[in-house]
């Protein structure tokens, strides 16, 4: 799914000494999403407490991995896409904290849904935003488009399943996570095969 970046500068696509390689940070995000998805599949009766803790842990881990991916990309500090993606990571983390302390299925549905919508929107923005004078595309552009659509879809659906209880909410969020996890796993393997690296922003 990943696209090879076109040259943006003489250092684009390189990695800083000791820096994180892009495919590794993408793989971390993939493992987090797949792990959460598998937990939702095999957890038959999570209860409200289980729902809150599982969703909170997922959101916090997702925020951390999302932040790491953005930091690994070769994006200038003033880049609008970078700010949108990092802002989304912060909102995801805050939503995770709220869900963790709420112990309420309705609150979990709305805050987790809002977090996923924000992340999906930020990814779509980053995929399609092209500053004037900048040539080429991000190696994650194609993945952001699919992941953004999945995030938006899952986030929008979650509040409508609030009445379905913890099991229903975990099913919806877990289904979206499994699809996203498969996408990001393929992306990481593609980047690894292509030797994709990016310096930290």
ZIQUI-V148323 format. One record per run of one state. SS is the DSSP state (hx for helix, st for strand, lp for the rest). FROM is the first residue (numbers start at 1). LEN is the number of residues. If there is no record, write none. Layout:
ss: {SS	SS}
from: {FROM	FROM}
len: {LEN	LEN}
This chain:
ss: {lp	hx	lp	hx	lp	hx	lp	hx	lp	hx	lp}
from: {1	22	43	47	73	80	103	105	129	141	195}
len: {21	21	4	26	7	23	2	24	12	54	7}
